[in-house]
Amino acid sequence: MRALISVSDKTGVVEFAQQLRSLGWEIIATGGTMKLLRDSGLEVINISDVTGFPEICDGRVKTLHPKVHGGLLARRDDESHLAALKENQIEFIDMVCVNLYPFRQTIAKPDVTMEDAIENIDIGGPSMLRSAAKNYKDVTVVCDPADYAQIIDEIKASGNTTVQTRLQLSAKAYTHTAEYDSMIATYMRKAAGLNEKLFLEFDLVQSLRYGENPHQEAKFYSKAEVGTYSLANAKQLNGKELSYNNIQDANAALCIAREFDEPFCVGLKHMNPCGAAIGTDVVDAWTKAYEADKVSIFGGIVAVNREVTREAAELMKPIFLEIIMAPSFSEGALEVLCTKKNLRLLQVDMTKDETIVDQYVSVNGGLLVQDLDKKTVEVTAEMCVTETKPTAEQIVDLNFGWRIVKHVKSNAIVVVKDGKTVGVGAGQMNRVGSAEIALKQAQAAGITEGLVLASDGFFPFDDTVTMASQYGVTAIVQPGGSVRDEDSIKKANECGITMLCTGMRHFKH
């Protein structure tokens, strides 16, 4: 039995080759792989000794030869194939272990040149993978070091890998080359000035019980490079499997949590925050967020950006919640919360990362793609457009409200006092309707003085300002940009309200 090994990622390859040699396999290798294996004391056949032809063109040509591909592609049960190999003095190659030049890593470098990119386009590697994968009934193809152990175990057990394993490895090899080619195609089309083609790579995480409704099928996929504040790499510590709606809501909650560095808690329901607050610690943040709307949080989702302590857990436990998410849970918190067998506890990486990522939304027959709305400008006193200037305390609340309102369905109005939401108006057909909902929530809670109001979009008329003044709003933050901004500013001046315009809109349709 013979294995041809030629790898860019050399993780575990020496041990793999040693195991194969101990099982009686001959090893053929190329270039750097051959040197590594020989330096490790292994007997290795140079690829040039197999082909009878030297590596040429700076190594660009070394495995593109009939004695390689004939040895891989020949069917062992076809007499004509066997005769052709005998006539041309070609021996079988029973395994190919290949992974490809690091094209993805190369083009990710900020100073990469076209020359660098071109030299990291593998030709011989994909060719060998495809040949071996096509002939999986007879040939084992390996492109992932994670598969080395299983392959060795099967050879030890029965002298070779099983046909089922070879089929699975074949599928992995074709996936590997497809992803590799899509990266190259994307890069080269851009360099050539051709229209972009979008190739997406997502791996199945789980099949879901159903989608938004029981009659809809649904699945959850993840990107290869997940990043932080993501459910795709969250660790579930307790509870039932996540549903489609759970995932949607939990993702929305994590997007809000990402806005804050200070201790923060948000309760979320149907993609909108129903209570959010900053606090001195996780207990204080939870208490304020819960008190912001004790009714709506029932059956909701909670995200905090600090470890959940036993004290916080004991406060959360009596409330019916679907999910609690945090960067960590103390042992005491787990003792308390895991007594609720259906409560989903998710440990989520909340490391700050401002990398720009794409957001995908499907439409009938197409796909919308945009940058995820990560950027949020800090609200400062210099943004004030009214005669009445903001206090330092108002600036804190204005910043808080501004970070919350960007995550509420448009037309969005959020009312804030002392670092917590006291009213949320979401998704109405006009902004006045959203303002009325949010302001009446605050009024019902008995909060009618010193309120701060945040709007995700500008005011086309002064009616929202007029209403705000009637409910005790003293400061407003909004993007500005309406042709009738002056009407709202004038009304704010008449009412003694400070107004700040950020110059940044945060619609969330």
BAFI-335108 format. One record per residue (C-alpha): y, z, x; chain; residue in three letters; residue number from 1. Coordinates in steps of 0.1 Angstrom, whole numbers. Each point is the difference from the previous one (the first is absolute). Example, Ala and Ser with C-alpha at 12.3 -4.5 7.8 and 13.67 -1.06 7.14 Angstrom:
REM residues 2
((-45,78,123),'A','ALA',1)
((34,-7,14),'A','SER',2)
//
This chain:
REM residues 509
((0,0,0),'A','MET',1)
((34,-9,13),'A','ARG',2)
((35,13,-9),'A','ALA',3)
((33,-17,8),'A','LEU',4)
((28,26,4),'A','ILE',5)
((37,-10,3),'A','SER',6)
((24,26,-13),'A','VAL',7)
((37,6,1),'A','SER',8)
((-4,35,-14),'A','ASP',9)
((-24,16,25),'A','LYS',10)
((-4,33,-19),'A','THR',11)
((-37,11,3),'A','GLY',12)
((-11,-34,14),'A','VAL',13)
((-15,14,32),'A','VAL',14)
((-21,25,-19),'A','GLU',15)
((-10,-27,-25),'A','PHE',16)
((-11,-23,28),'A','ALA',17)
((-19,27,18),'A','GLN',18)
((-20,8,-32),'A','GLN',19)
((-8,-37,-4),'A','LEU',20)
((-12,-3,36),'A','ARG',21)
((-21,31,-4),'A','SER',22)
((-17,-17,-30),'A','LEU',23)
((-8,-31,21),'A','GLY',24)
((29,-23,-10),'A','TRP',25)
((17,-23,25),'A','GLU',26)
((38,1,1),'A','ILE',27)
((22,-30,4),'A','ILE',28)
((37,6,5),'A','ALA',29)
((33,-16,7),'A','THR',30)
((30,7,22),'A','GLY',31)
((13,36,-3),'A','GLY',32)
((-29,12,-21),'A','THR',33)
((-25,-12,27),'A','MET',34)
((20,18,27),'A','LYS',35)
((1,32,-20),'A','LEU',36)
((-37,0,-7),'A','LEU',37)
((-9,-8,36),'A','ARG',38)
((23,27,13),'A','ASP',39)
((-19,24,-22),'A','SER',40)
((-32,-9,17),'A','GLY',41)
((-14,-24,-26),'A','LEU',42)
((-19,-32,7),'A','GLU',43)
((20,-28,-16),'A','VAL',44)
((-4,-37,-2),'A','ILE',45)
((32,-20,6),'A','ASN',46)
((8,-24,-29),'A','ILE',47)
((5,-27,26),'A','SER',48)
((-37,4,11),'A','ASP',49)
((-10,-7,-37),'A','VAL',50)
((22,-30,-5),'A','THR',51)
((-2,-14,35),'A','GLY',52)
((37,-5,-2),'A','PHE',53)
((28,22,14),'A','PRO',54)
((27,17,-20),'A','GLU',55)
((30,-23,2),'A','ILE',56)
((37,-3,-12),'A','CYS',57)
((7,37,8),'A','ASP',58)
((-30,11,-21),'A','GLY',59)
((10,-20,-30),'A','ARG',60)
((-33,-19,2),'A','VAL',61)
((-31,20,7),'A','LYS',62)
((-22,4,-31),'A','THR',63)
((7,-33,-17),'A','LEU',64)
((-33,-15,11),'A','HIS',65)
((-32,-13,-17),'A','PRO',66)
((-21,25,20),'A','LYS',67)
((20,27,-18),'A','VAL',68)
((3,-14,-35),'A','HIS',69)
((-34,-17,1),'A','GLY',70)
((-15,34,9),'A','GLY',71)
((18,16,-29),'A','LEU',72)
((-2,-27,-27),'A','LEU',73)
((-36,-12,4),'A','ALA',74)
((-23,10,-29),'A','ARG',75)
((-31,18,13),'A','ARG',76)
((-20,-14,-29),'A','ASP',77)
((10,-37,4),'A','ASP',78)
((-23,-20,24),'A','GLU',79)
((27,-26,6),'A','SER',80)
((24,27,11),'A','HIS',81)
((-25,15,23),'A','LEU',82)
((-8,-34,15),'A','ALA',83)
((36,-7,6),'A','ALA',84)
((5,33,18),'A','LEU',85)
((-31,-6,22),'A','LYS',86)
((11,-36,8),'A','GLU',87)
((34,13,11),'A','ASN',88)
((-12,31,17),'A','GLN',89)
((19,23,-23),'A','ILE',90)
((-12,36,-6),'A','GLU',91)
((6,21,-31),'A','PHE',92)
((28,24,-1),'A','ILE',93)
((-10,28,-25),'A','ASP',94)
((33,20,-1),'A','MET',95)
((37,-6,4),'A','VAL',96)
((22,29,6),'A','CYS',97)
((36,-12,-1),'A','VAL',98)
((34,13,-11),'A','ASN',99)
((31,-21,4),'A','LEU',100)
((31,-2,21),'A','TYR',101)
((27,25,-13),'A','PRO',102)
((22,-25,-18),'A','PHE',103)
((13,25,-26),'A','ARG',104)
((10,25,27),'A','GLN',105)
((16,-27,21),'A','THR',106)
((23,-14,-27),'A','ILE',107)
((10,35,-10),'A','ALA',108)
((17,5,33),'A','LYS',109)
((38,-4,-4),'A','PRO',110)
((4,-22,31),'A','ASP',111)
((-31,-22,-6),'A','VAL',112)
((4,-37,10),'A','THR',113)
((-17,-30,-15),'A','MET',114)
((-19,-4,33),'A','GLU',115)
((-13,36,-2),'A','ASP',116)
((-11,-6,-36),'A','ALA',117)
((-17,-33,8),'A','ILE',118)
((-20,15,28),'A','GLU',119)
((-13,27,-23),'A','ASN',120)
((-15,-25,-25),'A','ILE',121)
((-37,2,5),'A','ASP',122)
((-20,-32,-2),'A','ILE',123)
((-35,6,14),'A','GLY',124)
((-3,34,-17),'A','GLY',125)
((5,-11,-36),'A','PRO',126)
((-23,-30,7),'A','SER',127)
((-28,22,12),'A','MET',128)
((5,24,-29),'A','LEU',129)
((-2,-28,-26),'A','ARG',130)
((-31,-15,16),'A','SER',131)
((-18,33,2),'A','ALA',132)
((11,9,-35),'A','ALA',133)
((-12,-33,-14),'A','LYS',134)
((-35,6,14),'A','ASN',135)
((-2,36,-10),'A','TYR',136)
((-36,-3,-10),'A','LYS',137)
((-8,-2,37),'A','ASP',138)
((30,13,18),'A','VAL',139)
((19,33,0),'A','THR',140)
((37,-3,1),'A','VAL',141)
((22,30,10),'A','VAL',142)
((38,2,-1),'A','CYS',143)
((6,37,-6),'A','ASP',144)
((-9,27,25),'A','PRO',145)
((-7,23,-30),'A','ALA',146)
((-32,-19,-7),'A','ASP',147)
((-15,5,35),'A','TYR',148)
((-19,32,-9),'A','ALA',149)
((-16,-15,-31),'A','GLN',150)
((-11,-31,19),'A','ILE',151)
((-16,20,28),'A','ILE',152)
((-18,23,-25),'A','ASP',153)
((-15,-30,-19),'A','GLU',154)
((-11,-16,32),'A','ILE',155)
((-17,32,12),'A','LYS',156)
((-17,3,-34),'A','ALA',157)
((-13,-35,-5),'A','SER',158)
((8,-21,30),'A','GLY',159)
((29,-18,-16),'A','ASN',160)
((27,4,-27),'A','THR',161)
((-10,-5,-36),'A','THR',162)
((9,-32,-19),'A','VAL',163)
((22,20,-24),'A','GLN',164)
((19,15,29),'A','THR',165)
((5,-34,16),'A','ARG',166)
((13,-13,-33),'A','LEU',167)
((25,28,-3),'A','GLN',168)
((11,-5,36),'A','LEU',169)
((4,-37,-7),'A','SER',170)
((24,7,-28),'A','ALA',171)
((20,24,22),'A','LYS',172)
((2,-27,27),'A','ALA',173)
((13,-26,-25),'A','TYR',174)
((25,26,-13),'A','THR',175)
((11,7,36),'A','HIS',176)
((6,-37,8),'A','THR',177)
((17,-6,-33),'A','ALA',178)
((25,28,5),'A','GLU',179)
((5,-12,36),'A','TYR',180)
((7,-35,-10),'A','ASP',181)
((24,11,-28),'A','SER',182)
((21,19,25),'A','MET',183)
((2,-30,23),'A','ILE',184)
((8,-24,-29),'A','ALA',185)
((28,23,-12),'A','THR',186)
((15,3,35),'A','TYR',187)
((-3,-37,8),'A','MET',188)
((14,-12,-33),'A','ARG',189)
((30,22,5),'A','LYS',190)
((5,-13,35),'A','ALA',191)
((-3,-36,-12),'A','ALA',192)
((25,5,-28),'A','GLY',193)
((-26,-7,-28),'A','LEU',194)
((0,16,-34),'A','ASN',195)
((-15,35,2),'A','GLU',196)
((-35,7,-14),'A','LYS',197)
((-8,36,-8),'A','LEU',198)
((-34,12,10),'A','PHE',199)
((-8,35,-11),'A','LEU',200)
((-27,23,14),'A','GLU',201)
((-10,30,-21),'A','PHE',202)
((-33,20,0),'A','ASP',203)
((-16,14,-31),'A','LEU',204)
((5,38,-1),'A','VAL',205)
((-17,6,-33),'A','GLN',206)
((-8,-15,-34),'A','SER',207)
((19,18,-27),'A','LEU',208)
((-14,11,-34),'A','ARG',209)
((26,-22,-17),'A','TYR',210)
((35,-12,4),'A','GLY',211)
((31,10,-20),'A','GLU',212)
((-21,-1,-31),'A','ASN',213)
((-38,4,-5),'A','PRO',214)
((-6,-37,-7),'A','HIS',215)
((15,-11,34),'A','GLN',216)
((-21,-1,32),'A','GLU',217)
((17,13,31),'A','ALA',218)
((-5,5,38),'A','LYS',219)
((19,17,27),'A','PHE',220)
((5,-19,34),'A','TYR',221)
((17,11,32),'A','SER',222)
((16,-18,29),'A','LYS',223)
((-15,1,34),'A','ALA',224)
((31,18,13),'A','GLU',225)
((7,25,-26),'A','VAL',226)
((30,21,13),'A','GLY',227)
((12,34,-13),'A','THR',228)
((7,13,-35),'A','TYR',229)
((-30,-21,-12),'A','SER',230)
((-29,7,-23),'A','LEU',231)
((-21,-25,19),'A','ALA',232)
((-6,25,28),'A','ASN',233)
((4,32,-20),'A','ALA',234)
((-28,26,2),'A','LYS',235)
((-11,13,-34),'A','GLN',236)
((-9,37,2),'A','LEU',237)
((-9,6,-36),'A','ASN',238)
((-3,-15,-34),'A','GLY',239)
((-11,-32,-18),'A','LYS',240)
((5,-35,12),'A','GLU',241)
((35,-15,-2),'A','LEU',242)
((7,-23,-29),'A','SER',243)
((22,-31,0),'A','TYR',244)
((28,19,-17),'A','ASN',245)
((-5,30,24),'A','ASN',246)
((5,-23,29),'A','ILE',247)
((31,-16,-14),'A','GLN',248)
((16,33,-8),'A','ASP',249)
((-11,17,33),'A','ALA',250)
((15,-29,20),'A','ASN',251)
((33,4,-19),'A','ALA',252)
((0,37,8),'A','ALA',253)
((-6,-6,37),'A','LEU',254)
((28,-25,1),'A','CYS',255)
((23,27,-12),'A','ILE',256)
((-13,27,23),'A','ALA',257)
((6,-24,30),'A','ARG',258)
((38,3,-7),'A','GLU',259)
((2,37,10),'A','PHE',260)
((-2,19,32),'A','ASP',261)
((7,35,-15),'A','GLU',262)
((-26,18,-21),'A','PRO',263)
((-4,-22,-31),'A','PHE',264)
((-21,-2,-31),'A','CYS',265)
((-2,-27,-27),'A','VAL',266)
((-19,0,-33),'A','GLY',267)
((-6,-35,-13),'A','LEU',268)
((-12,-15,-33),'A','LYS',269)
((-4,-37,-8),'A','HIS',270)
((16,-12,32),'A','MET',271)
((32,21,-5),'A','ASN',272)
((9,34,14),'A','PRO',273)
((1,27,-27),'A','CYS',274)
((12,27,24),'A','GLY',275)
((10,0,36),'A','ALA',276)
((16,25,23),'A','ALA',277)
((7,11,36),'A','ILE',278)
((-6,36,9),'A','GLY',279)
((-1,25,28),'A','THR',280)
((-38,-4,2),'A','ASP',281)
((-28,-15,-20),'A','VAL',282)
((-1,28,-25),'A','VAL',283)
((37,-3,-7),'A','ASP',284)
((-1,-38,-3),'A','ALA',285)
((-30,2,-24),'A','TRP',286)
((16,26,-21),'A','THR',287)
((32,-19,-4),'A','LYS',288)
((-17,-33,-7),'A','ALA',289)
((-23,16,-26),'A','TYR',290)
((29,17,-17),'A','GLU',291)
((19,-33,-2),'A','ALA',292)
((-24,-13,-27),'A','ASP',293)
((-28,23,-9),'A','LYS',294)
((-11,-22,-29),'A','VAL',295)
((-2,-35,16),'A','SER',296)
((-19,12,31),'A','ILE',297)
((-30,8,-22),'A','PHE',298)
((-28,-23,12),'A','GLY',299)
((22,-13,28),'A','GLY',300)
((-2,-5,37),'A','ILE',301)
((16,22,27),'A','VAL',302)
((9,-9,35),'A','ALA',303)
((14,24,26),'A','VAL',304)
((10,-7,36),'A','ASN',305)
((-11,34,14),'A','ARG',306)
((-34,17,2),'A','GLU',307)
((-11,15,-33),'A','VAL',308)
((-3,37,5),'A','THR',309)
((-21,25,-20),'A','ARG',310)
((32,13,-17),'A','GLU',311)
((10,-36,-10),'A','ALA',312)
((-36,-7,-12),'A','ALA',313)
((-1,31,-22),'A','GLU',314)
((32,-12,-17),'A','LEU',315)
((-13,-36,-5),'A','MET',316)
((-35,10,-12),'A','LYS',317)
((9,10,-36),'A','PRO',318)
((17,-34,-6),'A','ILE',319)
((-21,-30,-10),'A','PHE',320)
((5,-25,28),'A','LEU',321)
((-19,-31,8),'A','GLU',322)
((8,-1,37),'A','ILE',323)
((16,21,27),'A','ILE',324)
((9,-18,33),'A','MET',325)
((11,16,32),'A','ALA',326)
((-2,-5,38),'A','PRO',327)
((-24,30,0),'A','SER',328)
((-14,29,-20),'A','PHE',329)
((-6,34,13),'A','SER',330)
((-35,15,-3),'A','GLU',331)
((14,25,-25),'A','GLY',332)
((15,-29,-21),'A','ALA',333)
((-33,-18,0),'A','LEU',334)
((-18,32,-12),'A','GLU',335)
((24,2,-29),'A','VAL',336)
((2,-36,-10),'A','LEU',337)
((-36,-12,6),'A','CYS',338)
((-10,23,-29),'A','THR',339)
((14,-28,-22),'A','LYS',340)
((-28,-25,5),'A','LYS',341)
((19,-30,-15),'A','ASN',342)
((33,6,18),'A','LEU',343)
((4,-26,27),'A','ARG',344)
((13,13,33),'A','LEU',345)
((12,-26,25),'A','LEU',346)
((9,6,36),'A','GLN',347)
((24,-28,9),'A','VAL',348)
((15,-9,34),'A','ASP',349)
((38,6,-5),'A','MET',350)
((11,-9,35),'A','THR',351)
((34,-17,-1),'A','LYS',352)
((-3,-37,6),'A','ASP',353)
((29,-25,-7),'A','GLU',354)
((-21,-31,8),'A','THR',355)
((9,-28,-25),'A','ILE',356)
((-30,-8,-22),'A','VAL',357)
((-5,-26,-27),'A','ASP',358)
((-3,9,-37),'A','GLN',359)
((-21,-24,-21),'A','TYR',360)
((3,-5,-38),'A','VAL',361)
((-22,-25,-18),'A','SER',362)
((14,-23,-27),'A','VAL',363)
((-19,-26,-20),'A','ASN',364)
((-10,-27,25),'A','GLY',365)
((19,15,29),'A','GLY',366)
((11,30,22),'A','LEU',367)
((33,16,6),'A','LEU',368)
((5,15,35),'A','VAL',369)
((29,22,12),'A','GLN',370)
((7,27,25),'A','ASP',371)
((-9,34,-13),'A','LEU',372)
((32,18,-9),'A','ASP',373)
((0,26,28),'A','LYS',374)
((36,-1,9),'A','LYS',375)
((23,26,-16),'A','THR',376)
((36,3,12),'A','VAL',377)
((13,36,4),'A','GLU',378)
((27,9,-25),'A','VAL',379)
((32,11,18),'A','THR',380)
((34,11,-10),'A','ALA',381)
((15,-32,14),'A','GLU',382)
((-17,-19,-29),'A','MET',383)
((23,17,-25),'A','CYS',384)
((21,-24,-22),'A','VAL',385)
((18,26,-22),'A','THR',386)
((29,23,3),'A','GLU',387)
((-23,30,-3),'A','THR',388)
((-20,5,32),'A','LYS',389)
((-35,14,3),'A','PRO',390)
((-8,35,12),'A','THR',391)
((-26,6,26),'A','ALA',392)
((-23,14,-27),'A','GLU',393)
((4,-31,-21),'A','GLN',394)
((-8,-22,30),'A','ILE',395)
((-33,17,4),'A','VAL',396)
((-9,-5,-37),'A','ASP',397)
((14,-36,1),'A','LEU',398)
((-24,-8,28),'A','ASN',399)
((-29,16,-18),'A','PHE',400)
((7,-19,-32),'A','GLY',401)
((5,-32,18),'A','TRP',402)
((-34,3,16),'A','ARG',403)
((-17,8,-33),'A','ILE',404)
((17,-27,-21),'A','VAL',405)
((-12,-28,21),'A','LYS',406)
((-36,8,-11),'A','HIS',407)
((7,1,-37),'A','VAL',408)
((-5,-30,-22),'A','LYS',409)
((32,-19,-6),'A','SER',410)
((24,4,-17),'A','ASN',411)
((-2,34,17),'A','ALA',412)
((21,31,-3),'A','ILE',413)
((-8,33,17),'A','VAL',414)
((19,33,-6),'A','VAL',415)
((-2,26,27),'A','VAL',416)
((12,36,7),'A','LYS',417)
((-7,22,29),'A','ASP',418)
((-26,-22,17),'A','GLY',419)
((-22,-7,-31),'A','LYS',420)
((-1,-25,-28),'A','THR',421)
((11,12,-34),'A','VAL',422)
((-1,-33,-18),'A','GLY',423)
((-17,-34,6),'A','VAL',424)
((7,-31,-21),'A','GLY',425)
((-23,-29,8),'A','ALA',426)
((-6,-35,-10),'A','GLY',427)
((24,-5,-29),'A','GLN',428)
((15,-33,-10),'A','MET',429)
((35,12,8),'A','ASN',430)
((14,26,24),'A','ARG',431)
((17,20,-27),'A','VAL',432)
((-34,6,-16),'A','GLY',433)
((-14,13,32),'A','SER',434)
((30,22,6),'A','ALA',435)
((-3,15,-35),'A','GLU',436)
((-36,9,6),'A','ILE',437)
((6,16,33),'A','ALA',438)
((32,19,-11),'A','LEU',439)
((-16,13,-32),'A','LYS',440)
((-30,13,21),'A','GLN',441)
((25,20,21),'A','ALA',442)
((18,12,-31),'A','GLN',443)
((-33,11,-16),'A','ALA',444)
((-6,21,31),'A','ALA',445)
((33,17,-4),'A','GLY',446)
((15,-17,31),'A','ILE',447)
((35,-13,-9),'A','THR',448)
((22,6,30),'A','GLU',449)
((2,-13,36),'A','GLY',450)
((-25,-29,-5),'A','LEU',451)
((-4,-29,23),'A','VAL',452)
((-10,-34,-14),'A','LEU',453)
((-17,-28,20),'A','ALA',454)
((-4,-36,-12),'A','SER',455)
((-22,-27,16),'A','ASP',456)
((24,-28,-10),'A','GLY',457)
((37,-4,-6),'A','PHE',458)
((19,8,-33),'A','PHE',459)
((10,-32,-18),'A','PRO',460)
((22,21,-23),'A','PHE',461)
((16,34,1),'A','ASP',462)
((-22,13,-29),'A','ASP',463)
((-25,18,23),'A','THR',464)
((28,18,18),'A','VAL',465)
((15,11,-34),'A','THR',466)
((-34,14,-11),'A','MET',467)
((-6,17,33),'A','ALA',468)
((33,19,-3),'A','SER',469)
((-10,13,-34),'A','GLN',470)
((-31,16,14),'A','TYR',471)
((15,18,30),'A','GLY',472)
((-5,-26,28),'A','VAL',473)
((25,5,28),'A','THR',474)
((-13,-25,26),'A','ALA',475)
((-16,-35,-3),'A','ILE',476)
((-17,-22,26),'A','VAL',477)
((-6,-36,-7),'A','GLN',478)
((-3,-33,19),'A','PRO',479)
((33,-15,-12),'A','GLY',480)
((5,-38,0),'A','GLY',481)
((8,-7,-36),'A','SER',482)
((30,-22,-8),'A','VAL',483)
((11,29,-21),'A','ARG',484)
((-4,28,25),'A','ASP',485)
((37,9,-4),'A','GLU',486)
((-6,9,-37),'A','ASP',487)
((-26,26,10),'A','SER',488)
((21,13,29),'A','ILE',489)
((30,3,-23),'A','LYS',490)
((-21,19,-26),'A','LYS',491)
((-14,23,27),'A','ALA',492)
((35,8,12),'A','ASN',493)
((11,7,-36),'A','GLU',494)
((-30,24,-4),'A','CYS',495)
((4,17,35),'A','GLY',496)
((-34,-13,11),'A','ILE',497)
((-6,-10,36),'A','THR',498)
((-17,-33,4),'A','MET',499)
((-17,-14,31),'A','LEU',500)
((-12,-36,4),'A','CYS',501)
((-28,-6,25),'A','THR',502)
((1,-38,1),'A','GLY',503)
((-38,0,-3),'A','MET',504)
((-20,-7,-32),'A','ARG',505)
((-35,13,-7),'A','HIS',506)
((-13,-18,-31),'A','PHE',507)
((-37,8,-8),'A','LYS',508)
((-11,-23,-28),'A','HIS',509)
//
